Amino acid sequence: MSLMKGWAVQEAGKPLVLSDFELGPLGAEEVEVAVDYCGVCHSDLSMINNEWGMSRFPFVPGHEVIGRVTGLGPQAKGLKLGQRVGIGWTAETCMHCRQCLSGHQNLCAQSVPTIGGHQGGFADKVRAHWAWTIPLPEGIHLASAGPLLCGGITVLKPFLAYDISPSARVGVVGIGGLGHMAIKFAKAWGCEVTAFTSTAAKADEARSFGAHHVVSSRDANAIGAIVGSLDLLLVTVNVPMDWNAFIATLAPRGRMHVVGAVLEPIPVPAFSLIMAQREVSGSPTGSPIDIATLLDFTTRHDIRPQVEMFPMNQVNEALKHLEEGKARYRIVLEAKAG
């Protein structure tokens, strides 16, 4: 048996309370990880507030875990005690369905999220299947690596899935927790990057992340000036936009890819797609190999999310900071600090 101490939400929208959970025996293919750092993602807030209707209470949020292997089930593969690892949105998949066997494990219909029933990383320890416990490359910056495991792979996935060329012109809508990483990734990928923001004060910051151009997402004339130019438009916001105007920025065969959880339907006029062979798509996070590729890429280029650090015992303050829109741009909890 293994006792877990974690900051749990008992019912939707309530503050987190330090609680004990009995995790039971370690599964044959499970790995137990001592948490050193855990990122705070907007998806944690959505699950805490049950915005998506899939939360199961009580549960410990946190799905951007950086830690050390402290336990291995007898059938766990490829890991060793003491190894530095990361765990993201997914804790387990079936490993035998068509999606799992074809390398798209993140699309498994039986996937178990790290949070919402399963206990997450705002805790002293967390568990996951060995395939979803990702070894960290040498040289990675541990304190800022957590957000790469969810937000980071979310914005890199379309580059991997659609073979985005280094010569591509890429637009990023929203300069927040996802968007600032997307700009950094696209610049390191070799792309020409245009950042769209509704906040004029973020323009210089967007350029510091690697944007070559900055366009106001509220300026119809500025958006109209780049019609037909973008090969990939990555939407990281979760609010309604002038979708017709943004689709019009796509070049022939261009793609608008949505990774922000926009809750309202996105209207798409058929002819805006048909005549220029444009596409609209979306994706969740990524497979274990996608995440490993991301970690290698970001370590090689020393790409780090911009983070604010909080001690673990200030998790409620950290969540409030995020909910009020004050995070610049990701928050990471440090376990040993509280």
C-alpha positions as CSV (number, residue, x, y, z in Angstrom):
1,M,0.0,0.0,0.0
2,S,1.1,3.6,-0.6
3,L,-0.3,6.7,1.0
4,M,-0.4,9.8,-1.2
5,K,-0.7,13.4,0.2
6,G,-2.2,15.7,-2.3
7,W,-4.1,19.0,-2.7
8,A,-7.6,17.8,-3.6
9,V,-10.8,19.4,-4.8
10,Q,-13.7,17.9,-2.9
11,E,-16.5,19.5,-5.1
12,A,-16.7,21.7,-8.1
13,G,-15.2,25.2,-7.7
14,K,-14.1,24.7,-4.1
15,P,-10.6,25.5,-2.8
16,L,-8.1,22.6,-2.7
17,V,-7.5,20.9,0.7
18,L,-4.5,18.8,1.6
19,S,-5.8,15.3,1.8
20,D,-4.6,11.7,2.1
21,F,-5.3,9.0,-0.5
22,E,-4.6,5.3,-0.3
23,L,-3.3,4.4,-3.8
24,G,-3.3,0.6,-3.2
25,P,-0.7,-1.8,-4.6
26,L,1.4,-0.7,-7.5
27,G,0.1,-2.1,-10.7
28,A,2.1,-4.5,-12.8
29,E,2.8,-1.9,-15.5
30,E,2.6,1.2,-13.3
31,V,5.4,3.5,-12.2
32,E,5.3,5.6,-9.0
33,V,7.0,9.0,-9.2
34,A,8.0,11.4,-6.5
35,V,6.9,14.9,-7.5
36,D,9.5,17.7,-7.7
37,Y,7.6,20.2,-9.8
38,C,4.1,20.3,-11.3
39,G,2.8,22.9,-13.7
40,V,-0.6,24.5,-13.3
41,C,-2.6,24.4,-16.5
42,H,-5.8,26.1,-17.4
43,S,-7.2,22.6,-17.9
44,D,-6.7,22.1,-14.2
45,L,-9.1,25.0,-13.6
46,S,-11.6,23.6,-16.1
47,M,-11.5,20.3,-14.3
48,I,-11.7,21.8,-10.8
49,N,-14.8,23.8,-11.9
50,N,-16.2,20.8,-13.9
51,E,-16.6,23.0,-17.0
52,W,-16.3,19.9,-19.3
53,G,-18.7,17.7,-17.2
54,M,-16.1,14.9,-16.9
55,S,-14.6,15.6,-13.4
56,R,-15.0,12.9,-10.7
57,F,-14.6,14.2,-7.2
58,P,-12.7,14.2,-5.0
59,F,-9.5,14.3,-7.1
60,V,-6.0,15.8,-7.0
61,P,-5.4,18.1,-10.0
62,G,-2.0,18.5,-11.7
63,H,-0.9,16.9,-15.0
64,E,2.5,18.5,-15.8
65,V,4.7,16.5,-13.5
66,I,8.4,16.5,-13.2
67,G,9.8,14.0,-10.7
68,R,11.9,10.9,-9.9
69,V,10.9,7.2,-10.3
70,T,10.5,5.6,-6.8
71,G,8.5,2.5,-7.7
72,L,8.3,0.1,-10.6
73,G,5.7,-2.6,-11.3
74,P,7.2,-6.0,-12.3
75,Q,6.2,-5.4,-15.9
76,A,7.2,-1.8,-16.2
77,K,9.7,-1.3,-19.1
78,G,12.6,1.0,-19.9
79,L,12.8,2.9,-16.6
80,K,14.9,2.6,-13.5
81,L,14.6,3.8,-9.9
82,G,15.8,7.4,-9.4
83,Q,15.4,8.3,-13.1
84,R,14.1,11.8,-13.9
85,V,10.8,11.6,-15.7
86,G,7.7,13.6,-16.7
87,I,4.0,12.8,-16.8
88,G,1.5,14.8,-18.8
89,W,-2.2,14.8,-19.5
90,T,-2.5,11.0,-20.0
91,A,-1.7,8.5,-17.3
92,E,-2.7,5.3,-19.1
93,T,-4.1,3.9,-22.4
94,C,-5.1,0.3,-23.3
95,M,-2.0,-0.3,-25.5
96,H,-3.9,-2.8,-27.7
97,C,-6.4,-0.9,-29.7
98,R,-5.8,0.3,-33.3
99,Q,-4.9,3.8,-32.1
100,C,-2.4,2.6,-29.6
101,L,-0.8,0.0,-31.9
102,S,-0.4,2.7,-34.7
103,G,1.4,5.1,-32.4
104,H,-1.6,7.4,-31.7
105,Q,-2.0,6.4,-28.1
106,N,-3.3,9.8,-27.2
107,L,-6.4,9.1,-29.2
108,C,-7.2,5.8,-27.4
109,A,-10.9,5.6,-26.5
110,Q,-9.9,4.0,-23.1
111,S,-7.4,6.6,-22.1
112,V,-7.2,7.6,-18.4
113,P,-6.4,11.2,-17.8
114,T,-3.9,12.0,-15.1
115,I,-6.6,14.1,-13.3
116,G,-10.3,13.7,-12.6
117,G,-10.8,10.4,-10.9
118,H,-7.1,9.4,-11.2
119,Q,-5.0,11.4,-8.7
120,G,-2.7,14.0,-10.2
121,G,0.5,15.9,-9.5
122,F,-0.4,18.5,-6.9
123,A,0.9,15.9,-4.5
124,D,4.0,14.2,-3.1
125,K,3.7,11.3,-5.6
126,V,1.8,10.3,-8.7
127,R,1.4,7.1,-10.7
128,A,1.2,6.3,-14.4
129,H,1.7,3.5,-17.0
130,W,5.3,3.1,-17.9
131,A,4.7,4.1,-21.5
132,W,3.3,7.5,-20.4
133,T,6.2,8.1,-17.9
134,I,8.6,9.9,-20.2
135,P,12.3,9.9,-19.5
136,L,13.8,13.4,-19.5
137,P,16.8,14.2,-21.6
138,E,20.1,15.3,-20.1
139,G,20.4,19.0,-19.8
140,I,16.7,19.9,-19.6
141,H,15.8,22.7,-17.3
142,L,13.8,20.8,-14.7
143,A,11.9,23.7,-13.0
144,S,10.4,25.0,-16.2
145,A,9.9,21.6,-18.0
146,G,6.5,20.7,-16.6
147,P,4.4,22.9,-18.9
148,L,6.0,21.2,-21.9
149,L,4.2,18.0,-21.0
150,C,0.7,19.4,-21.7
151,G,0.7,22.9,-23.1
152,G,4.0,22.4,-25.0
153,I,3.0,19.2,-26.8
154,T,-0.4,20.6,-27.5
155,V,1.1,23.4,-29.7
156,L,3.9,21.3,-31.2
157,K,1.6,18.4,-32.2
158,P,0.4,20.1,-35.5
159,F,4.0,20.7,-36.5
160,L,4.6,16.9,-36.1
161,A,1.3,15.7,-37.5
162,Y,1.2,17.9,-40.6
163,D,4.9,18.0,-41.6
164,I,5.1,21.8,-41.2
165,S,8.0,23.0,-43.3
166,P,10.8,25.2,-41.8
167,S,9.9,27.6,-44.7
168,A,6.2,27.8,-43.6
169,R,4.6,31.0,-42.6
170,V,2.9,30.4,-39.2
171,G,0.4,32.5,-37.3
172,V,-0.3,32.2,-33.6
173,V,-3.5,33.5,-32.2
174,G,-3.2,34.4,-28.5
175,I,0.0,35.2,-26.6
176,G,-0.8,33.3,-23.4
177,G,0.2,30.1,-21.8
178,L,0.0,28.1,-25.0
179,G,0.7,30.9,-27.5
180,H,4.0,32.1,-26.1
181,M,5.4,28.5,-26.4
182,A,4.0,28.2,-29.9
183,I,5.9,31.3,-31.0
184,K,9.1,30.0,-29.5
185,F,8.6,26.6,-31.1
186,A,7.7,28.0,-34.6
187,K,10.7,30.3,-34.5
188,A,13.1,27.5,-33.6
189,W,11.4,25.3,-36.3
190,G,12.6,27.9,-38.8
191,C,9.2,29.4,-39.7
192,E,8.3,33.0,-40.3
193,V,6.0,33.8,-37.3
194,T,3.1,36.2,-37.1
195,A,1.6,36.7,-33.6
196,F,-2.0,37.9,-33.2
197,T,-2.9,39.5,-29.9
198,S,-5.8,41.7,-28.6
199,T,-3.4,43.3,-26.0
200,A,-1.1,45.9,-27.5
201,A,1.2,45.8,-24.5
202,K,2.2,42.2,-25.5
203,A,3.6,43.2,-28.9
204,D,7.2,43.6,-27.7
205,E,7.0,40.5,-25.6
206,A,5.7,38.5,-28.6
207,R,8.7,39.7,-30.6
208,S,11.0,38.7,-27.7
209,F,9.6,35.2,-28.0
210,G,10.5,35.1,-31.7
211,A,7.6,36.6,-33.6
212,H,8.6,38.4,-36.8
213,H,5.3,40.3,-37.1
214,V,2.6,41.2,-34.6
215,V,-1.0,41.9,-35.7
216,S,-3.9,43.1,-33.5
217,S,-6.6,40.5,-33.5
218,R,-9.1,43.3,-33.2
219,D,-7.9,45.3,-36.2
220,A,-9.8,44.1,-39.3
221,N,-7.6,46.1,-41.6
222,A,-4.4,44.7,-40.3
223,I,-5.8,41.2,-40.5
224,G,-7.0,41.9,-44.0
225,A,-3.6,43.0,-45.1
226,I,-2.2,39.5,-44.7
227,V,-5.0,37.6,-46.5
228,G,-3.9,34.5,-48.2
229,S,-0.4,34.3,-46.7
230,L,-0.3,31.8,-43.8
231,D,0.4,28.1,-44.2
232,L,-0.6,27.3,-40.6
233,L,-2.7,29.4,-38.2
234,L,-2.6,28.0,-34.7
235,V,-5.5,29.1,-32.5
236,T,-4.6,28.9,-28.8
237,V,-7.4,31.1,-27.4
238,N,-10.6,29.7,-25.9
239,V,-12.9,32.6,-26.9
240,P,-14.9,33.4,-30.0
241,M,-13.0,35.3,-32.8
242,D,-13.8,36.7,-36.2
243,W,-13.3,33.2,-37.7
244,N,-14.1,34.3,-41.3
245,A,-11.3,36.9,-41.2
246,F,-8.8,34.4,-39.7
247,I,-9.7,31.7,-42.3
248,A,-9.1,34.3,-45.0
249,T,-5.5,34.7,-43.8
250,L,-4.7,31.2,-44.9
251,A,-2.8,30.6,-48.1
252,P,-4.0,28.0,-50.6
253,R,-3.8,24.6,-48.9
254,G,-3.4,26.4,-45.6
255,R,-4.7,25.0,-42.3
256,M,-6.3,26.6,-39.3
257,H,-5.6,24.4,-36.3
258,V,-7.5,24.8,-33.1
259,V,-5.9,23.8,-29.7
260,G,-7.7,26.3,-27.5
261,A,-10.9,24.9,-25.9
262,V,-13.4,27.2,-27.6
263,L,-16.7,26.2,-26.1
264,E,-18.9,27.9,-28.8
265,P,-19.3,26.4,-32.3
266,I,-16.9,27.8,-34.9
267,P,-18.8,28.7,-38.1
268,V,-16.9,27.7,-41.2
269,P,-18.3,28.9,-44.6
270,A,-17.8,26.0,-47.0
271,F,-16.6,28.1,-49.9
272,S,-13.8,29.7,-47.8
273,L,-12.4,26.2,-47.6
274,I,-13.3,24.8,-51.0
275,M,-11.9,27.4,-53.3
276,A,-8.5,27.5,-51.8
277,Q,-8.4,23.9,-50.5
278,R,-8.0,25.1,-47.0
279,E,-8.5,23.0,-43.9
280,V,-9.7,23.4,-40.3
281,S,-8.5,20.9,-37.7
282,G,-7.8,20.3,-34.1
283,S,-5.9,18.0,-31.8
284,P,-5.3,17.1,-28.2
285,T,-1.9,16.5,-26.7
286,G,0.4,13.8,-28.3
287,S,1.7,10.3,-28.0
288,P,4.6,9.3,-25.8
289,I,7.0,9.5,-28.8
290,D,5.6,12.9,-29.6
291,I,6.3,14.1,-26.1
292,A,9.8,12.6,-26.2
293,T,10.5,14.3,-29.5
294,L,9.3,17.6,-28.0
295,L,11.6,17.3,-24.9
296,D,14.6,16.5,-27.2
297,F,13.7,19.5,-29.4
298,T,13.3,22.0,-26.6
299,T,16.4,20.8,-24.8
300,R,18.6,21.0,-27.9
301,H,17.4,24.6,-28.6
302,D,17.2,25.5,-24.9
303,I,13.5,26.6,-25.3
304,R,11.9,27.2,-21.9
305,P,8.3,28.2,-21.1
306,Q,8.2,31.5,-19.2
307,V,7.1,30.5,-15.7
308,E,6.2,31.8,-12.3
309,M,7.1,29.6,-9.4
310,F,4.9,29.0,-6.3
311,P,5.5,26.6,-3.4
312,M,3.1,23.6,-3.5
313,N,1.3,24.8,-0.3
314,Q,0.3,28.0,-2.1
315,V,-1.6,26.1,-4.8
316,N,-4.9,27.9,-4.2
317,E,-3.1,31.3,-4.6
318,A,-1.5,30.0,-7.8
319,L,-4.9,28.9,-9.1
320,K,-6.4,32.3,-8.3
321,H,-3.5,34.0,-10.0
322,L,-4.2,31.9,-13.2
323,E,-8.0,32.4,-13.0
324,E,-7.6,36.2,-12.8
325,G,-5.5,36.1,-16.0
326,K,-2.3,37.3,-14.3
327,A,0.0,34.4,-15.1
328,R,3.0,35.3,-17.3
329,Y,2.8,32.8,-18.8
330,R,2.8,29.4,-17.0
331,I,2.8,28.6,-13.3
332,V,4.8,25.8,-11.7
333,L,4.5,24.5,-8.2
334,E,7.6,23.4,-6.4
335,A,7.0,20.4,-4.2
336,K,9.9,20.8,-1.8
337,A,8.9,24.4,-1.1
338,G,5.7,23.5,0.6
